[in-house]
Amino acid sequence: MTADSSSSGRLERALASLRGLAVGDALGSQFFVPAHYPLLKRRELPEGPWQWTDDTEMASSVVAVLAAEHRIDQDALARSFAEHHDFDRGYGPAVNRLLRLVREGGDWRELAAGLFNGQGSWGNGAAMRIAPLGAWYADDPEQATHQAEISAYPTHQHREAVVGAMAVAAAAALAGSPDGPPSPESLLDGVIALVPKSAVGQGLRRARDMLDYGDAGTVAAVLGCGRRTTAHDTVPFALWSAARRLGDYEAAFWTTAGVGGDVDTTCAIVGGVLASGKAGAPPAEWVERVEALPEWVPTGP
């Protein structure tokens, strides 16, 4: 059995992943509000509507470019990021400046390569937005990984950031298998096999070894949960959490959010990966509380 490789089938999967990503992002971001801390401990929902952040805005550009080009066109993606950049969505200062300069005519290649004294950003921004691309390529995880690599460079050129995006896309592609969700072990094994040696890869191997740990806080203490907002401090834990609950969005969300850290981003990654497969769709009540996706996101071929 193979995934629907038609344009409409791919877009349908990408949009489902995008909605799951947006729910994780928007609900996760609510728990940066001190008044909501008790709700998180009790696993209770705050009042809506929940606003999404830069995670969803950038993921929407990924879907829009895939719908228009049927692949990642880096120039088109950089333009979309810059044109739809909303300063109030919680972007980091380096990306805020980069996108402003691109909008003013700057070359994203030079700007992204020059970040952080020429090292490029190793933040989790390329990973947080990429799950819908993995869903698009659910019939071809290797191509998902390749296209995710290409997608990272307009903003993140450090190798760890690139590999982080590759890992999340691979996970979403594998989770979107038409045969149903893979086992936790086979999901992480599949991702590990698709990404190059790196700190992210080392973290994924540790995550694979910790799948039988029941205490998410202990796992987060070892793997990181995005407190440093780097790819290698974010992606391994997020994929550990996703792997353990591929068919249960609600449980995966509360496990992920409960450890703290960069909650909107870890929950966006988990939500996007789970929603790549039909068994991992978010609860309808949660979807209804999230603000609508941007009007410019395509909804059909």
C-alpha positions as CSV (number, residue, x, y, z in Angstrom):
1,M,0.0,0.0,0.0
2,T,1.4,3.4,-0.9
3,A,0.6,7.0,0.1
4,D,-1.4,9.1,-2.4
5,S,1.3,10.8,-4.4
6,S,-1.1,13.1,-6.4
7,S,-0.8,16.8,-5.8
8,S,-4.2,16.8,-4.0
9,G,-3.3,13.9,-1.8
10,R,0.1,15.4,-0.8
11,L,-1.5,18.8,-0.1
12,E,-4.2,17.2,2.0
13,R,-1.6,15.4,4.2
14,A,0.5,18.6,4.4
15,L,-2.5,20.6,5.6
16,A,-3.4,18.0,8.1
17,S,0.1,18.2,9.5
18,L,0.0,22.0,9.5
19,R,-3.2,22.0,11.5
20,G,-1.7,19.6,14.0
21,L,1.4,21.8,14.2
22,A,-0.7,25.0,14.7
23,V,-2.6,23.4,17.5
24,G,0.6,22.4,19.3
25,D,2.1,25.7,18.7
26,A,-0.9,27.8,19.7
27,L,-1.8,25.8,22.8
28,G,1.8,25.3,23.8
29,S,2.4,29.1,23.7
30,Q,-0.4,29.6,26.2
31,F,1.7,28.1,28.9
32,F,4.3,30.9,28.7
33,V,1.6,32.9,30.6
34,P,2.2,32.5,34.4
35,A,-1.5,32.5,35.1
36,H,-1.8,29.3,33.0
37,Y,0.9,27.3,34.9
38,P,-1.6,25.7,37.2
39,L,-3.7,24.6,34.2
40,L,-0.7,22.9,32.7
41,K,-0.1,20.9,35.9
42,R,-3.8,19.9,35.9
43,R,-3.8,19.3,32.1
44,E,-6.7,21.7,31.7
45,L,-7.3,23.9,28.6
46,P,-7.1,27.7,28.8
47,E,-9.8,29.8,27.3
48,G,-9.6,30.3,23.5
49,P,-8.9,31.5,21.0
50,W,-5.3,30.5,21.0
51,Q,-3.0,32.4,18.8
52,W,-0.2,30.6,16.9
53,T,3.4,32.0,16.6
54,D,6.2,32.1,14.1
55,D,6.3,28.3,14.0
56,T,2.9,28.2,12.3
57,E,3.5,31.3,10.1
58,M,6.7,29.8,8.7
59,A,5.2,26.3,8.3
60,S,2.4,27.9,6.3
61,S,5.0,29.3,3.9
62,V,6.5,25.8,3.5
63,V,3.1,24.5,2.5
64,A,2.4,27.4,0.2
65,V,5.7,26.9,-1.7
66,L,5.1,23.1,-1.9
67,A,1.6,23.7,-3.3
68,A,2.9,26.1,-5.9
69,E,6.2,24.5,-6.9
70,H,5.8,20.8,-5.9
71,R,9.2,21.0,-4.3
72,I,11.2,23.5,-2.2
73,D,12.3,26.5,-4.2
74,Q,14.6,28.3,-1.8
75,D,14.1,31.8,-3.4
76,A,10.3,31.4,-3.3
77,L,10.5,30.1,0.3
78,A,12.7,33.1,1.4
79,R,10.3,35.5,-0.3
80,S,7.3,33.9,1.4
81,F,9.0,34.0,4.8
82,A,9.9,37.7,4.3
83,E,6.5,38.8,2.8
84,H,4.5,37.2,5.5
85,H,6.8,38.0,8.4
86,D,4.8,39.4,11.4
87,F,7.2,40.8,14.0
88,D,4.6,40.1,16.7
89,R,4.6,36.4,16.2
90,G,7.6,35.8,18.4
91,Y,10.5,35.5,16.0
92,G,14.0,35.5,17.4
93,P,15.9,38.8,16.9
94,A,18.4,37.4,14.3
95,V,15.6,36.0,12.1
96,N,13.6,39.2,12.6
97,R,16.5,41.2,11.2
98,L,17.2,38.7,8.4
99,L,13.6,38.7,7.1
100,R,13.4,42.5,7.3
101,L,16.5,42.8,5.2
102,V,15.3,40.2,2.7
103,R,12.0,42.1,2.4
104,E,14.1,45.3,1.6
105,G,16.0,43.5,-1.2
106,G,18.8,41.7,0.7
107,D,20.2,38.4,-0.5
108,W,19.1,35.6,1.9
109,R,22.2,33.6,1.0
110,E,24.6,36.2,2.3
111,L,22.4,37.2,5.3
112,A,21.8,33.6,6.5
113,A,25.4,32.6,6.0
114,G,26.6,35.7,8.0
115,L,24.6,35.0,11.1
116,F,26.5,34.4,14.4
117,N,29.9,35.4,13.1
118,G,29.6,33.4,10.0
119,Q,28.6,30.1,11.6
120,G,24.9,30.4,10.7
121,S,22.1,29.8,13.1
122,W,21.9,26.4,14.8
123,G,18.5,27.3,16.3
124,N,15.4,25.1,16.1
125,G,13.6,27.4,13.7
126,A,14.2,25.2,10.6
127,A,12.9,22.1,12.5
128,M,9.8,23.8,14.0
129,R,8.2,24.5,10.6
130,I,9.0,21.4,8.6
131,A,6.7,18.6,9.6
132,P,4.1,19.4,6.8
133,L,6.9,18.8,4.3
134,G,7.4,15.4,5.7
135,A,3.7,14.7,5.4
136,W,3.8,15.9,1.8
137,Y,6.5,13.3,1.1
138,A,5.0,10.5,3.1
139,D,5.5,8.2,0.1
140,D,9.2,9.0,0.0
141,P,11.0,9.7,3.3
142,E,14.4,10.0,1.6
143,Q,13.1,12.8,-0.5
144,A,11.4,14.4,2.5
145,T,14.8,14.5,4.2
146,H,16.5,16.0,1.1
147,Q,13.9,18.7,0.6
148,A,14.0,19.5,4.3
149,E,17.7,20.1,4.0
150,I,17.2,22.5,1.2
151,S,14.4,24.3,3.1
152,A,16.6,25.1,6.1
153,Y,19.2,27.3,4.3
154,P,17.2,30.5,3.7
155,T,17.3,31.1,7.5
156,H,19.5,28.4,9.1
157,Q,22.8,27.3,7.7
158,H,24.6,25.7,10.6
159,R,24.8,22.0,10.1
160,E,22.9,21.1,13.4
161,A,19.9,23.3,12.4
162,V,19.8,21.7,9.0
163,V,20.0,18.1,10.4
164,G,17.3,19.1,12.9
165,A,15.0,19.9,10.0
166,M,15.9,16.8,8.2
167,A,15.1,14.7,11.3
168,V,11.6,16.2,11.9
169,A,10.7,15.9,8.2
170,A,11.8,12.2,8.2
171,A,9.7,11.5,11.3
172,A,6.7,13.1,9.8
173,A,7.1,11.2,6.5
174,L,7.4,7.9,8.4
175,A,4.5,8.8,10.7
176,G,2.4,9.5,7.6
177,S,2.7,5.9,6.4
178,P,-0.6,4.7,4.9
179,D,-0.1,1.4,6.8
180,G,-0.6,3.3,10.0
181,P,1.8,4.6,12.6
182,P,5.1,2.8,13.0
183,S,6.3,1.5,16.3
184,P,8.3,3.9,18.5
185,E,11.5,2.0,17.8
186,S,11.0,1.8,14.0
187,L,10.2,5.5,13.8
188,L,13.4,6.6,15.6
189,D,15.5,3.9,13.8
190,G,14.1,5.2,10.5
191,V,15.0,8.8,11.3
192,I,18.5,7.9,12.6
193,A,19.2,6.1,9.3
194,L,18.2,9.1,7.3
195,V,20.2,11.8,9.0
196,P,24.0,12.4,9.0
197,K,26.3,12.2,12.0
198,S,25.7,15.2,14.2
199,A,24.8,16.3,17.7
200,V,21.2,15.9,16.7
201,G,21.9,12.4,15.5
202,Q,23.6,11.6,18.8
203,G,20.6,12.9,20.7
204,L,18.3,10.8,18.6
205,R,20.3,7.7,19.5
206,R,20.0,8.5,23.1
207,A,16.3,9.1,22.6
208,R,16.0,5.6,21.0
209,D,17.7,4.1,24.1
210,M,15.3,5.9,26.4
211,L,12.0,4.9,24.8
212,D,11.1,2.7,27.8
213,Y,11.6,5.6,30.3
214,G,8.2,6.6,31.7
215,D,9.4,9.9,33.2
216,A,9.4,12.6,30.6
217,G,11.1,15.0,32.9
218,T,14.1,12.7,33.3
219,V,14.3,12.3,29.5
220,A,14.1,16.0,29.0
221,A,16.9,16.5,31.5
222,V,19.1,14.3,29.4
223,L,18.1,15.3,25.9
224,G,17.0,18.9,26.4
225,C,13.6,20.4,25.8
226,G,14.4,23.6,23.9
227,R,15.5,25.8,26.7
228,R,18.6,26.8,24.7
229,T,16.4,26.9,21.5
230,T,19.1,25.0,19.6
231,A,18.2,22.2,17.2
232,H,20.1,19.5,19.2
233,D,18.5,20.7,22.4
234,T,15.0,20.5,20.9
235,V,14.6,17.8,18.2
236,P,15.6,14.6,20.1
237,F,13.2,15.1,22.9
238,A,10.4,16.2,20.6
239,L,10.8,13.1,18.5
240,W,11.1,10.9,21.6
241,S,7.7,12.3,22.8
242,A,6.1,11.9,19.3
243,A,7.4,8.4,18.9
244,R,5.8,7.2,22.2
245,R,2.3,8.5,21.3
246,L,1.9,8.4,17.5
247,G,-1.8,7.6,17.7
248,D,-2.7,9.9,20.7
249,Y,-2.3,13.6,20.0
250,E,-3.7,14.7,23.4
251,A,-1.4,12.5,25.5
252,A,1.6,13.5,23.4
253,F,0.9,17.1,23.8
254,W,0.5,17.0,27.6
255,T,3.7,14.9,27.9
256,T,5.6,17.4,25.8
257,A,4.3,20.5,27.3
258,G,4.6,19.2,30.9
259,V,8.4,19.3,30.9
260,G,8.6,23.0,30.0
261,G,11.3,24.6,27.8
262,D,10.5,26.0,24.4
263,V,6.9,24.6,24.7
264,D,5.4,26.1,21.6
265,T,8.1,24.7,19.4
266,T,8.4,21.3,20.9
267,C,4.6,20.9,20.8
268,A,4.5,22.3,17.2
269,I,7.0,19.6,16.2
270,V,5.2,16.9,18.0
271,G,1.8,18.0,16.7
272,G,3.0,18.3,13.1
273,V,4.6,14.8,13.2
274,L,1.5,13.1,14.8
275,A,-1.0,14.8,12.5
276,S,0.9,13.6,9.5
277,G,-0.9,10.3,10.1
278,K,-4.6,10.1,10.3
279,A,-4.4,8.3,13.7
280,G,-2.7,11.3,15.2
281,A,-5.1,14.1,14.4
282,P,-5.7,16.7,17.2
283,P,-9.0,16.7,19.1
284,A,-11.7,18.6,17.2
285,E,-12.4,20.8,20.3
286,W,-8.7,21.9,20.3
287,V,-8.7,22.7,16.6
288,E,-11.8,24.9,17.1
289,R,-10.0,27.0,19.7
290,V,-7.1,27.9,17.5
291,E,-7.1,31.0,15.3
292,A,-7.6,30.3,11.7
293,L,-4.6,29.6,9.5
294,P,-3.5,32.5,7.3
295,E,-5.8,33.2,4.4
296,W,-3.0,32.8,1.9
297,V,-2.4,29.1,2.7
298,P,-3.8,27.1,-0.2
299,T,-6.5,24.6,0.6
300,G,-6.8,22.8,-2.8
301,P,-4.8,22.1,-6.0
